[in-house]
Structure formats: C-alpha cells, structure tokens
Amino acid sequence: MKLTKLFLSLSLILAFVLSLSSCQSGAQSGEEENLDEIVSIQDDPIYGVYDNQVVVRVGFMIPDSKLMAGDTNDNNPVTRYLEEITNIKVIHAWEAKGDEAYAQKVDLAIDSEDIPDAMVVTRNQLMELIKQDKIEDLTTFFEQYGSELIKEMYDSTEGVALAEATFNHKLYGLPNVAINADSPTLLWIRQDWLDRLNLQAPQSLEDIEEIAKAFIERDPDGDGKMDTIGLTGYKGVVYGTKPQMNGYDAIFNTYHAFPKNWVKDNEGNIIYGSIAPENKEALAKLADWYKRGLIDKQFALNKETWDPIIAGRAGMFFGPWWAPYWPLVKAVSGDTKSEWRAFAAPLDVEGKFVTHMAPVTDRYLVVRKGYEHPEAVIKLLNAFTRLERGLDPNKKVAKLEEFAAQLGIQTRAYYPFDLLIDYSDAIEKRYAAVQQALHGKLDPETLDANTRQIYNQWVAEKENPKKDMEGWKSAIAYEYGVGILASTPMEQVRSVYYGTTLSMNDNWANLEKLENETFLNIIVGDLPISAFDEFVADWKRLGGDQITGEVTKIVENSK
C-alpha cells in the first residue's frame, strides 16, 4: 500500500510539472495544441500508458443513445480517449441491449468456454464463475494497480464491498458501491397546497392521513373541482431495495415490516420479510386509506406510475431524494406555481424514522482466468472512475463533455464496463460541501467539478427560481431531498441475504407472483385482510420454508 501511495504521489507531482511546462510552452509559442497535453506517465502503475498496446475483449451493454456518423459502441470519443491515455484497446466480444439481454449473454458465456477477458456480472453469476474456476484471483493485482481513489471508495463501505467479492481470502471481482442516500424512501408533498390549506408538515401516519383527506376534499389547487389526489401509489406496492416512485415501503417500514428483504425476527431467526406479521398492519392501514379514497383509486391502472404527478393532480407521493430529476422536473415545468418539499415521514410509534437499505454492492467486474493482463482491466477502471468523478487532469476531457452534450448523454454510457464506484456517503458529502460554500466557510472554487456545479445551480435557483429547470432539479433535490437525509437520524435495516438459492430457481417466480397479487388485492379491497394469513401459509407450503432453510444455511456458513 505504501509503495502504491509513493507511485501515486510521484505521478501527481510529475503531472503538475508537465502541466506547468505545457502552459509555459503554450504562452511562449501561442500554439493551442499544448492544451491537449495528455498527463500519463509510463512508469506509473496506476494511470500510466503501456509502451505496447494491450487488447481487452469485454462484454458490453449497449446504451440507449444514438452515436454520430462514423462512431460505434467501441470506437467513439470516449473509447478513443481512454485508449489514448492507457494504450489499452477495448474490443467488444459481444454486445447486448438492456439488463435482461445482457444477463442472458453473461449466462451463455459462463456456460460456454468463450468468456470475454472482462465483464460485469451479478452476485449469482460471480458465485458460478468461482465455482467453475473461470475467473482470476485479483487480490495481488488490485493491491498493486488499484488507485487510491477507488480504494478509498471501497473503504467508505467499511470493508463490506470488497468482502462480498472475497472468498477463501481471494478477491474475485471488483464491486460497484451503492450510494446510501439511494435507499430511503421520502415523502414528497406539494408545499404550496400545504400553505394554501394552512396544514403543518407531517410526522406520523395520522398526519399523512389528515393531509391526504384535506387534499381531496378542500380544493388545494383552487380550480373549484374535486379532482385532486391525496396519495399516489404503485401497483407493485413495494420495491424492497432501492426505491422508485410511489412505492409504499415507508409505510411498511414504519410498522417495522421489511417486505422483499431477508431479516431476523425477534427470536433471531432468519425470515423472509414479506411474511412477518407486521406486514398485516401495514396492509390494513393502506386498505383503509384506499377504501376512504385517500389513495388514488386508479393507481393500479395508471400506464406509468408517475402519470398523476406529472399531470399536477397529486398532492403526495413516496420517492427517493432524486425525485426532482424525475418526475418532478416534468411536473413543475407544466405548473411553475407548484412547490415540492421532502419529509422524513412517517415516523414509527417511538418517533424514529425507519428505513430498509439496499445492498452495498450488486455487480462485480471479473477477469477471465488465464488472461495475460488482469492489471489492464484495473487500469481501465482507474481511468474512467477518475474521469467520472471529475478528477481527470487532462485537458482533452473538455472534448468528451462536448461529445456528451451533443448526444444528450453522460460519458459513462460508453465506458467499457457498467460499473460505477463512489463513496457510499457521496451524496451527503457533496451536500455538506455545498452548505459550507453557501455559508462562506469554504471557497466555491475549491470544490470538485460536480459539487461546484451543484453549488452554482443552487445559487442560481435562489436568485431566479425556476428560470433554468436543469438547474432547478439539482438544486431542489439537494436542498430538500438530501437536506432531509443529512439532518434525519435513521434506523437502517439491511437484508442479511441478496442472492439466489437452488430452490429459488424453481419456485421464486411463483412465490413473488403470489406475494404481489395478495398485497395489491388486499389494498384495493378484492381480498380481506385475513387473506394475508392464507398467503403466509401458502408461501411456506409452496417452497418458502425450503428456501428459508437454504438462506439460513448460507448466511450461517458465511460467518
């Protein structure tokens, strides 16, 4: 580790000297090409360029964007830039469009003897590759070639991320890192409606109930019609891991129920969270709200779950901190009088905000066993992670930004691997830095590029509200979404298991269907609340008990 830090320090010093030299030369000669100087030191094992070109065959997920004429998925400004600073040529062994198609391609590769030199896999695929002895032990390579930036990001998970890719003391994959802020579900409310009806911010379930009742009965939009919605919904009821729009995870969590997660009960036994008795209380509350019209009567029929929000009819919905990016930017663009705020609600009976958390990691970059240059895969990861975090010192980065702006994409769409790594508390860190800059405790010019952009957007939004909706969504998401997360103590519950057991392959699809249909039908009144007890019995009988035993054995053996 000390040797790695020495190499990194020397490379940064040399990079600085080269940049000074470039600036001086340009000033003397007036030649602009020196602005494109590539800061890449051949002797640097972290960010250096190879003397001789190295080829890496990868499995690639095709992005939705359309390239400009002459460019391809493996030959465009992003890929050419990464090749220029590393001398690593990336060739797509195969391509797939969408998560499902990509996963199928990986499965086919695992079953065959034609595995790409590197690819991103799921937890279950990682386990299968280890079992078949088809991937490299990256322990030594990562220690020697992994950047300090990436190692610090892994350290932010307190060792959990790397531990989940380590078996028998061998590191078999480089994991992504989930952002903690993406897990909690917040309650977003029309603040302008609260103000018009003289209502207070909610804390409890009862508060939410009163607000929903007022929103449907007291004409909060002032159009003289009874056409507003109290609380929207999602036909899947809960998401269980990272929240999206309109899931009722927060309602269940308030009752200390954690559906779609594997948790421990009061006796310390591992159970599937959806069959815990606390779910029955949450379902009864939601069924009551639906019956009384407090929940959108059409929520299970909407083409898109966010349709009522965009239409300006909804007063409340559950969603993540980033909801202003979508769908609120669309809703507010259509009605600039609308004001949305986030709340950590509802609280449980003890006044605590309880939330489930997503897995620390769920994807892994692996290297084919026998590939000659495992370090090249790590060097690519170093390069595009530094680029993604706005820390690349090369001037040519500006051209990549122009390319991304032209296509309306992010450069990450054409990185060789769909594996983003960040600090687990990156969002909170960014919020804290912006706050310090806003209060004069930190010079905004010292902020990294991404944080400085948010700071500028925040300031601009305060000076000219809703003038620039691109800036509005960042400013509102951080001021109110992240602001609530950063200021709210939370009781965080994480699933004890995220993988797939042997019996799940045969039974899980039917068990999930049974769960989803039962929960939805209880809420909309097609089934009585007593149907929950029948669901639990059926779930256990139809394979759930066997799966629970398998999960328990796996968790116990991993200790």
C-alpha positions as CSV (number, residue, x, y, z in Angstrom):
1,M,0.0,0.0,0.0
2,K,2.8,2.4,0.9
3,L,4.5,1.7,-2.5
4,T,1.2,2.4,-4.3
5,K,0.9,5.7,-2.5
6,L,4.5,6.6,-3.4
7,F,3.8,5.9,-7.1
8,L,0.6,8.0,-6.9
9,S,2.4,10.9,-5.3
10,L,5.2,10.9,-7.9
11,S,2.7,10.7,-10.7
12,L,0.7,13.7,-9.4
13,I,3.9,15.7,-9.0
14,L,5.1,14.8,-12.5
15,A,1.6,15.6,-13.8
16,F,1.7,19.0,-12.2
17,V,5.2,19.7,-13.6
18,L,4.1,18.6,-17.1
19,S,1.0,20.8,-16.9
20,L,3.2,23.8,-15.9
21,S,5.6,23.1,-18.7
22,S,2.7,22.8,-21.2
23,C,1.2,26.2,-20.1
24,Q,4.6,27.9,-20.3
25,S,5.3,26.4,-23.8
26,G,1.9,27.5,-25.0
27,A,2.3,31.0,-23.7
28,Q,5.6,31.3,-25.5
29,S,4.7,29.8,-28.8
30,G,1.0,30.6,-28.9
31,E,0.3,27.1,-30.1
32,E,-3.1,25.8,-28.7
33,E,-2.3,22.1,-29.2
34,N,-0.4,22.1,-25.9
35,L,-3.7,22.5,-24.1
36,D,-4.4,18.9,-25.2
37,E,-1.3,17.6,-23.4
38,I,-2.0,14.1,-22.0
39,V,-0.9,13.7,-18.5
40,S,0.1,10.0,-18.5
41,I,3.3,8.7,-17.1
42,Q,4.6,5.4,-18.5
43,D,6.2,4.3,-15.2
44,D,3.0,5.0,-13.2
45,P,1.3,1.6,-12.5
46,I,-1.9,3.3,-11.6
47,Y,-2.6,5.7,-14.5
48,G,0.3,5.2,-16.8
49,V,0.3,4.3,-20.5
50,Y,1.5,1.0,-21.8
51,D,4.6,1.0,-24.2
52,N,2.9,-1.7,-26.3
53,Q,-0.8,-1.8,-26.9
54,V,-2.8,-4.2,-24.8
55,V,-6.1,-5.6,-26.0
56,V,-9.1,-6.4,-23.7
57,R,-12.2,-8.2,-25.0
58,V,-15.2,-7.3,-23.0
59,G,-18.9,-7.9,-22.8
60,F,-20.7,-4.6,-23.3
61,M,-24.2,-3.3,-22.5
62,I,-25.5,-1.1,-25.3
63,P,-26.7,2.3,-24.1
64,D,-29.9,3.9,-25.4
65,S,-28.2,6.9,-27.1
66,K,-27.6,7.1,-30.8
67,L,-24.0,7.9,-31.9
68,M,-22.9,10.3,-34.5
69,A,-22.0,9.2,-38.0
70,G,-18.8,7.2,-38.1
71,D,-18.7,6.3,-34.4
72,T,-19.5,2.9,-33.0
73,N,-20.0,1.5,-29.5
74,D,-16.4,0.5,-29.3
75,N,-15.0,3.4,-31.4
76,N,-16.1,6.9,-30.3
77,P,-14.7,9.9,-28.4
78,V,-14.9,8.2,-25.0
79,T,-13.3,4.9,-26.1
80,R,-10.6,6.7,-28.1
81,Y,-9.8,8.9,-25.2
82,L,-9.4,6.0,-22.8
83,E,-7.2,4.2,-25.3
84,E,-5.1,7.3,-25.8
85,I,-4.3,7.7,-22.0
86,T,-3.7,3.9,-21.4
87,N,-2.8,2.3,-24.7
88,I,-5.4,-0.3,-23.9
89,K,-7.6,-1.2,-26.9
90,V,-11.1,-2.4,-25.9
91,I,-12.8,-4.8,-28.3
92,H,-16.4,-5.8,-27.7
93,A,-16.6,-9.6,-27.7
94,W,-20.4,-9.2,-27.7
95,E,-23.0,-6.6,-27.1
96,A,-26.4,-6.7,-25.5
97,K,-29.2,-4.1,-25.2
98,G,-30.9,-3.9,-21.7
99,D,-30.3,-5.6,-18.4
100,E,-32.2,-8.8,-19.2
101,A,-30.4,-9.4,-22.6
102,Y,-27.0,-8.6,-21.0
103,A,-27.6,-11.1,-18.2
104,Q,-28.5,-13.8,-20.7
105,K,-25.3,-13.1,-22.6
106,V,-23.3,-13.5,-19.5
107,D,-25.1,-16.7,-18.6
108,L,-24.3,-18.1,-22.1
109,A,-20.7,-17.0,-21.7
110,I,-20.4,-18.8,-18.4
111,D,-21.9,-22.0,-19.9
112,S,-19.5,-21.9,-22.8
113,E,-15.8,-21.8,-22.9
114,D,-15.7,-18.4,-24.6
115,I,-15.7,-15.9,-21.7
116,P,-14.6,-12.4,-22.5
117,D,-11.4,-11.1,-20.9
118,A,-13.5,-9.0,-18.6
119,M,-17.2,-8.4,-17.9
120,V,-19.6,-7.2,-15.2
121,V,-21.6,-9.9,-13.5
122,T,-24.3,-10.3,-10.8
123,R,-23.7,-11.9,-7.4
124,N,-25.1,-15.2,-8.6
125,Q,-23.0,-15.2,-11.7
126,L,-19.9,-14.4,-9.7
127,M,-20.5,-17.4,-7.5
128,E,-21.0,-19.6,-10.5
129,L,-17.8,-18.4,-12.1
130,I,-15.9,-19.0,-8.9
131,K,-17.4,-22.5,-8.6
132,Q,-16.3,-23.3,-12.2
133,D,-12.8,-21.8,-11.6
134,K,-13.2,-19.5,-14.6
135,I,-12.0,-16.1,-13.2
136,E,-8.8,-14.7,-11.9
137,D,-7.9,-14.0,-8.3
138,L,-7.4,-10.2,-8.3
139,T,-6.1,-9.8,-4.8
140,T,-2.4,-9.0,-5.7
141,F,-3.3,-7.1,-8.9
142,F,-5.8,-4.8,-7.1
143,E,-3.3,-4.2,-4.3
144,Q,-0.6,-3.2,-6.8
145,Y,-2.7,-1.5,-9.5
146,G,-5.8,-0.2,-7.8
147,S,-5.9,3.6,-7.5
148,E,-6.1,5.2,-4.1
149,L,-9.3,6.9,-5.2
150,I,-11.0,3.5,-5.7
151,K,-9.6,2.1,-2.5
152,E,-10.9,5.0,-0.5
153,M,-14.3,4.5,-2.0
154,Y,-14.3,0.8,-1.0
155,D,-13.1,1.8,2.4
156,S,-16.2,4.0,2.8
157,T,-18.2,0.8,3.0
158,E,-16.2,-0.3,6.0
159,G,-14.8,-3.2,4.0
160,V,-18.2,-4.7,3.1
161,A,-18.0,-4.1,-0.6
162,L,-14.7,-6.0,-1.1
163,A,-15.7,-8.6,1.5
164,E,-18.7,-9.5,-0.7
165,A,-16.3,-10.3,-3.6
166,T,-13.8,-12.2,-1.5
167,F,-13.9,-16.0,-1.0
168,N,-11.3,-18.0,0.8
169,H,-9.3,-14.8,1.2
170,K,-9.2,-14.3,-2.5
171,L,-10.7,-11.2,-4.3
172,Y,-12.5,-12.5,-7.4
173,G,-14.2,-9.3,-8.5
174,L,-14.2,-5.6,-8.2
175,P,-17.6,-4.5,-6.9
176,N,-19.7,-1.4,-7.5
177,V,-20.6,0.7,-4.5
178,A,-24.2,1.6,-3.7
179,I,-24.9,5.1,-2.6
180,N,-26.5,5.1,0.8
181,A,-28.8,8.0,0.0
182,D,-30.5,6.0,-2.7
183,S,-32.1,3.6,-0.2
184,P,-34.5,5.6,2.0
185,T,-38.0,6.5,0.8
186,L,-39.0,10.1,1.5
187,L,-42.5,11.6,1.3
188,W,-42.7,14.4,-1.3
189,I,-45.6,16.9,-0.8
190,R,-47.0,19.9,-2.6
191,Q,-45.8,22.6,-0.2
192,D,-47.9,25.2,-2.0
193,W,-51.0,23.1,-1.2
194,L,-50.0,22.7,2.4
195,D,-49.6,26.5,2.7
196,R,-52.9,27.2,1.0
197,L,-54.8,24.9,3.4
198,N,-52.7,26.0,6.4
199,L,-51.5,22.5,7.1
200,Q,-48.4,21.5,9.1
201,A,-45.6,19.3,7.9
202,P,-46.4,15.6,8.6
203,Q,-44.6,13.3,11.0
204,S,-47.0,10.4,11.8
205,L,-49.3,8.2,9.8
206,E,-52.2,10.1,11.2
207,D,-50.7,13.4,9.9
208,I,-50.4,11.9,6.4
209,E,-53.9,10.7,6.7
210,E,-55.2,14.2,7.6
211,I,-53.2,15.9,4.8
212,A,-54.5,13.3,2.2
213,K,-58.1,13.9,3.3
214,A,-57.6,17.7,3.0
215,F,-56.0,17.4,-0.4
216,I,-59.0,15.5,-1.8
217,E,-61.8,17.5,-0.1
218,R,-60.6,21.1,0.2
219,D,-59.7,22.0,-3.4
220,P,-56.0,22.7,-2.8
221,D,-55.4,23.8,-6.4
222,G,-58.2,26.3,-6.3
223,D,-59.9,25.3,-9.5
224,G,-63.3,24.7,-7.9
225,K,-63.2,21.0,-8.8
226,M,-62.9,17.8,-6.7
227,D,-60.2,16.4,-8.9
228,T,-57.1,16.2,-6.8
229,I,-55.4,13.1,-5.3
230,G,-54.2,12.7,-1.8
231,L,-51.6,10.0,-2.1
232,T,-50.5,8.2,-5.3
233,G,-49.5,4.5,-5.5
234,Y,-47.5,1.8,-7.3
235,K,-49.2,-1.4,-8.4
236,G,-46.2,-3.4,-7.2
237,V,-46.9,-2.0,-3.7
238,V,-43.2,-2.1,-2.6
239,Y,-39.8,-2.1,-4.2
240,G,-37.9,-3.8,-1.4
241,T,-34.4,-2.5,-2.3
242,K,-33.8,0.9,-4.0
243,P,-37.0,2.9,-4.1
244,Q,-38.6,4.3,-7.2
245,M,-41.8,6.3,-7.4
246,N,-44.9,5.7,-5.4
247,G,-43.8,2.5,-3.5
248,Y,-45.3,2.1,0.0
249,D,-42.0,0.8,1.5
250,A,-42.0,3.7,4.0
251,I,-45.5,2.7,5.3
252,F,-44.3,-0.9,5.9
253,N,-41.0,0.2,7.5
254,T,-42.9,2.3,10.0
255,Y,-44.5,-0.9,11.3
256,H,-41.0,-2.5,11.2
257,A,-42.0,-4.7,8.3
258,F,-39.4,-5.1,5.5
259,P,-41.0,-6.9,2.6
260,K,-38.8,-8.4,-0.1
261,N,-35.8,-8.4,2.3
262,W,-34.4,-11.3,4.4
263,V,-34.3,-10.2,8.0
264,K,-34.2,-11.6,11.5
265,D,-37.3,-11.9,13.7
266,N,-37.5,-11.3,17.5
267,E,-36.0,-14.7,18.2
268,G,-33.1,-14.2,15.9
269,N,-34.3,-16.5,13.2
270,I,-33.9,-15.5,9.5
271,I,-37.3,-15.0,7.8
272,Y,-38.5,-13.6,4.5
273,G,-39.6,-10.1,5.4
274,S,-42.9,-10.2,3.4
275,I,-44.4,-12.9,5.7
276,A,-43.7,-11.2,9.0
277,P,-46.9,-10.4,10.9
278,E,-46.1,-6.6,10.9
279,N,-47.0,-6.6,7.2
280,K,-50.6,-7.3,8.1
281,E,-50.8,-4.0,10.0
282,A,-49.4,-2.0,7.1
283,L,-51.7,-3.7,4.6
284,A,-54.7,-3.0,6.8
285,K,-53.8,0.7,7.0
286,L,-53.3,1.0,3.3
287,A,-56.6,-0.9,2.6
288,D,-58.4,1.6,4.9
289,W,-56.9,4.6,3.1
290,Y,-57.8,3.2,-0.3
291,K,-61.4,2.5,0.8
292,R,-61.8,6.0,2.1
293,G,-60.3,7.5,-1.2
294,L,-57.2,8.8,0.4
295,I,-55.1,6.8,-2.1
296,D,-55.6,7.3,-5.8
297,K,-58.3,4.9,-6.8
298,Q,-56.7,4.4,-10.2
299,F,-53.1,3.8,-9.0
300,A,-53.1,0.2,-10.2
301,L,-54.4,1.2,-13.6
302,N,-52.1,4.1,-14.5
303,K,-50.0,3.4,-17.6
304,E,-47.0,4.9,-15.8
305,T,-46.9,5.2,-12.0
306,W,-45.9,8.9,-12.2
307,D,-48.7,10.0,-14.6
308,P,-50.8,11.7,-11.8
309,I,-47.7,13.6,-10.5
310,I,-46.8,14.9,-14.0
311,A,-50.5,15.9,-14.6
312,G,-50.4,18.1,-11.5
313,R,-53.2,16.2,-9.7
314,A,-51.2,14.5,-7.0
315,G,-50.5,16.1,-3.6
316,M,-48.2,13.5,-2.1
317,F,-46.1,10.5,-3.2
318,F,-43.3,8.4,-1.8
319,G,-40.0,8.5,-3.7
320,P,-36.2,8.9,-3.4
321,W,-34.2,12.1,-2.8
322,W,-33.6,12.4,-6.6
323,A,-37.3,12.7,-7.4
324,P,-36.8,16.3,-8.7
325,Y,-34.7,14.9,-11.5
326,W,-37.8,12.8,-12.5
327,P,-40.7,13.1,-12.5
328,L,-40.9,16.5,-10.6
329,V,-38.9,18.4,-13.2
330,K,-41.7,17.5,-15.7
331,A,-44.5,18.3,-13.3
332,V,-43.1,21.7,-12.3
333,S,-42.3,22.6,-15.9
334,G,-46.0,22.2,-16.6
335,D,-47.1,24.1,-13.5
336,T,-44.4,26.5,-12.3
337,K,-46.6,27.6,-9.3
338,S,-46.1,24.1,-7.8
339,E,-43.6,23.8,-4.9
340,W,-42.5,20.3,-3.7
341,R,-40.7,19.5,-0.5
342,A,-39.5,16.2,1.0
343,F,-40.2,14.9,4.5
344,A,-38.8,12.0,6.6
345,A,-42.3,10.6,7.3
346,P,-44.0,8.7,8.6
347,L,-42.2,8.1,11.9
348,D,-42.8,4.9,14.0
349,V,-44.6,4.9,17.3
350,E,-41.4,5.8,19.1
351,G,-40.8,8.8,16.8
352,K,-38.0,7.1,14.8
353,F,-37.5,7.2,11.0
354,V,-37.0,3.5,10.0
355,T,-35.9,2.5,6.5
356,H,-34.5,-0.5,4.8
357,M,-31.2,-0.2,2.9
358,A,-30.1,-1.5,-0.5
359,P,-27.2,-4.0,-0.8
360,V,-23.8,-2.4,-0.5
361,T,-22.9,-3.9,-3.9
362,D,-24.7,-6.0,-6.5
363,R,-22.4,-6.0,-9.6
364,Y,-18.8,-7.2,-10.0
365,L,-16.1,-6.7,-12.6
366,V,-14.4,-10.0,-13.2
367,V,-11.4,-11.1,-15.3
368,R,-11.2,-14.3,-17.3
369,K,-8.8,-16.9,-15.8
370,G,-5.6,-17.0,-17.9
371,Y,-6.0,-13.5,-19.4
372,E,-2.4,-12.1,-19.7
373,H,-3.1,-8.6,-18.4
374,P,-5.5,-8.6,-15.5
375,E,-3.9,-5.3,-14.4
376,A,-5.1,-3.7,-17.7
377,V,-8.7,-4.2,-16.6
378,I,-7.9,-2.5,-13.3
379,K,-6.1,0.4,-15.0
380,L,-9.2,1.0,-17.2
381,L,-11.3,1.1,-14.1
382,N,-8.9,3.6,-12.5
383,A,-9.0,5.8,-15.6
384,F,-12.8,6.0,-16.1
385,T,-13.5,6.2,-12.3
386,R,-11.2,9.3,-12.1
387,L,-12.9,10.7,-15.2
388,E,-16.4,10.1,-13.8
389,R,-15.5,11.8,-10.5
390,G,-14.2,15.0,-12.3
391,L,-10.6,14.3,-11.2
392,D,-9.0,13.7,-14.6
393,P,-6.3,16.3,-15.1
394,N,-6.1,16.0,-18.9
395,K,-7.4,19.0,-21.0
396,K,-9.0,16.7,-23.5
397,V,-11.7,15.9,-21.0
398,A,-13.5,19.1,-22.3
399,K,-13.9,17.4,-25.7
400,L,-15.7,14.5,-24.0
401,E,-18.0,16.9,-22.3
402,E,-18.8,18.4,-25.7
403,F,-19.5,15.0,-27.1
404,A,-21.8,14.1,-24.2
405,A,-23.7,17.4,-24.6
406,Q,-24.2,16.9,-28.3
407,L,-25.8,13.5,-27.8
408,G,-27.6,14.4,-24.6
409,I,-25.9,11.6,-22.7
410,Q,-23.4,11.0,-19.9
411,T,-19.9,9.8,-20.9
412,R,-20.4,6.8,-18.6
413,A,-22.7,5.3,-21.3
414,Y,-19.5,4.3,-23.3
415,Y,-17.2,3.3,-20.5
416,P,-16.0,-0.3,-21.2
417,F,-17.8,-1.5,-18.0
418,D,-21.1,-0.6,-16.5
419,L,-19.6,-0.3,-13.0
420,L,-19.8,3.0,-11.1
421,I,-17.9,3.4,-7.9
422,D,-18.3,6.3,-5.5
423,Y,-18.1,6.9,-1.8
424,S,-21.1,5.3,0.0
425,D,-21.9,8.7,1.5
426,A,-21.0,10.6,-1.6
427,I,-24.3,12.5,-1.8
428,E,-24.1,13.6,1.9
429,K,-20.5,14.7,1.4
430,R,-21.5,16.8,-1.6
431,Y,-24.4,18.4,0.3
432,A,-22.1,19.2,3.2
433,A,-19.5,20.8,0.9
434,V,-22.2,22.9,-0.8
435,Q,-23.5,24.0,2.6
436,Q,-20.0,25.1,3.7
437,A,-19.6,27.1,0.5
438,L,-23.0,28.8,0.8
439,H,-22.2,29.9,4.4
440,G,-18.8,31.3,3.4
441,K,-16.8,28.6,5.2
442,L,-15.3,27.2,2.0
443,D,-14.2,28.8,-1.2
444,P,-16.5,27.5,-4.0
445,E,-13.5,27.4,-6.4
446,T,-12.0,24.6,-4.3
447,L,-15.0,22.3,-4.8
448,D,-14.6,19.5,-7.3
449,A,-16.3,20.0,-10.7
450,N,-19.6,18.1,-9.8
451,T,-20.0,19.7,-6.4
452,R,-19.2,23.2,-7.8
453,Q,-21.9,22.7,-10.5
454,I,-24.5,21.9,-7.8
455,Y,-23.4,24.9,-5.8
456,N,-23.8,27.2,-8.8
457,Q,-27.2,25.7,-9.6
458,W,-28.3,26.2,-6.0
459,V,-27.2,29.8,-6.0
460,A,-28.8,30.5,-9.4
461,E,-32.1,28.9,-8.3
462,K,-32.2,31.1,-5.3
463,E,-31.6,34.2,-7.4
464,N,-34.0,33.2,-10.3
465,P,-36.5,30.5,-9.2
466,K,-37.4,28.1,-11.9
467,K,-35.6,30.1,-14.6
468,D,-33.4,27.1,-15.5
469,M,-35.2,23.8,-14.9
470,E,-32.0,21.8,-15.4
471,G,-30.5,23.7,-12.5
472,W,-33.8,23.6,-10.6
473,K,-33.8,19.8,-10.4
474,S,-30.3,19.6,-8.9
475,A,-30.9,22.5,-6.5
476,I,-34.2,21.1,-5.2
477,A,-33.0,17.5,-5.0
478,Y,-30.0,18.5,-2.9
479,E,-31.6,21.3,-0.8
480,Y,-34.7,19.4,0.2
481,G,-34.1,15.7,-0.7
482,V,-30.6,15.3,0.6
483,G,-31.1,18.0,3.2
484,I,-33.7,15.8,4.9
485,L,-31.5,12.7,4.7
486,A,-28.5,14.6,6.1
487,S,-30.5,16.0,9.1
488,T,-32.6,13.0,10.0
489,P,-31.4,10.2,12.4
490,M,-32.4,6.9,10.9
491,E,-32.8,3.3,12.0
492,Q,-31.3,1.5,9.0
493,V,-32.2,-2.2,8.3
494,R,-30.3,-4.2,5.7
495,S,-31.2,-7.6,4.3
496,V,-29.0,-10.4,5.5
497,Y,-29.1,-12.1,2.1
498,Y,-29.4,-10.9,-1.5
499,G,-28.5,-13.9,-3.6
500,T,-30.5,-16.8,-5.1
501,T,-30.7,-20.3,-3.7
502,L,-31.1,-23.6,-5.5
503,S,-34.8,-23.9,-4.8
504,M,-35.4,-20.3,-5.9
505,N,-34.7,-21.3,-9.4
506,D,-37.9,-23.4,-9.5
507,N,-40.2,-21.6,-7.0
508,W,-39.3,-18.0,-6.7
509,A,-41.3,-16.6,-9.7
510,N,-44.5,-18.2,-8.4
511,L,-43.9,-17.1,-4.8
512,E,-43.3,-13.5,-6.0
513,K,-46.4,-13.5,-8.1
514,L,-48.4,-14.8,-5.1
515,E,-47.0,-12.1,-2.9
516,N,-47.5,-9.2,-5.3
517,E,-51.1,-10.2,-6.1
518,T,-52.1,-10.8,-2.5
519,F,-50.7,-7.4,-1.3
520,L,-52.3,-5.5,-4.1
521,N,-55.7,-7.2,-3.8
522,I,-55.8,-6.7,-0.1
523,I,-55.2,-2.9,-0.6
524,V,-57.8,-2.4,-3.3
525,G,-60.4,-4.5,-1.3
526,D,-60.6,-7.5,-3.6
527,L,-59.3,-9.7,-0.7
528,P,-60.0,-9.3,3.0
529,I,-57.1,-8.6,5.4
530,S,-57.4,-12.2,6.6
531,A,-56.0,-13.3,3.2
532,F,-52.6,-12.3,4.5
533,D,-52.6,-15.3,6.8
534,E,-53.5,-17.6,4.0
535,F,-50.7,-16.1,1.9
536,V,-48.2,-16.8,4.6
537,A,-49.3,-20.4,4.9
538,D,-49.3,-20.9,1.1
539,W,-45.9,-19.2,0.7
540,K,-44.3,-21.5,3.3
541,R,-46.0,-24.6,1.8
542,L,-45.1,-23.8,-1.9
543,G,-41.4,-23.7,-1.3
544,G,-40.9,-20.8,1.0
545,D,-39.9,-22.9,4.0
546,Q,-37.3,-24.8,1.9
547,I,-35.9,-21.6,0.6
548,T,-35.7,-20.1,4.1
549,G,-33.7,-23.1,5.2
550,E,-31.3,-22.7,2.3
551,V,-30.9,-18.9,3.0
552,T,-30.3,-19.6,6.7
553,K,-27.7,-22.2,5.9
554,I,-25.8,-19.9,3.5
555,V,-25.9,-17.0,6.0
556,E,-24.7,-19.2,8.9
557,N,-21.9,-20.7,6.8
558,S,-20.7,-17.3,5.7
559,K,-19.9,-16.2,9.3
